[in-house]
């Protein structure tokens, strides 16, 4: 059976990855515009911890932000890390993101401080960072290893800073859980090496 990834040219994969990453970021900006126009009605989709009715906000919270500065801070890392992760295949990228969003949202619901309201794509960003950092090593792919090293060199410092529990108004819990979910996704959703078919004589 032919691997569906082989049906796509390298240019096709690059274009698809660029479209999905840019589309995601554009969606976040559109939602923030809608939030402002509605008097910040979408802020209610953030996660208030350990409230059963808030479980429905586990997924929407990853797409809601508290102001344009918040979404602007997340846009560039999400665009770049999302693009790099999507280069490995759109289907797997969506599965990785779904795992990160759900795990991070549930983790935030469980451990965030009482009275907090957590939202934003930073948990996904930390998750994609973790995924890209280790997936190349897990799958023993030279290009993946190179991507992980470059991602670590560029964003490692800011990622470590985002895990510090001393920052006021920052969900370091969501960042840490997102990072752990991304690393777990690299193992759970790793690509298996394709076996070449032996010729039948």
Secondary structure, 3 states (H helix, E strand, C coil): CCCHHHHCCHHHHHHHHHHHHHHHHHHHHHHHHHHHHCCCHHHHHCECCCCHHHHHHHHHHHHCCCCHHHHHHHHHHHHHHHHHHHCCCHHHHHHHHHHHHHHHHHHHHHHCCCCCCECCCHHHHHHHHHHHHHHHHHHCCHHHHHHHHHHHHHHHHHHHHHCCCCCCCCCHHHHHHHHHHHHHHHHHCCCCCCCCCCCCC
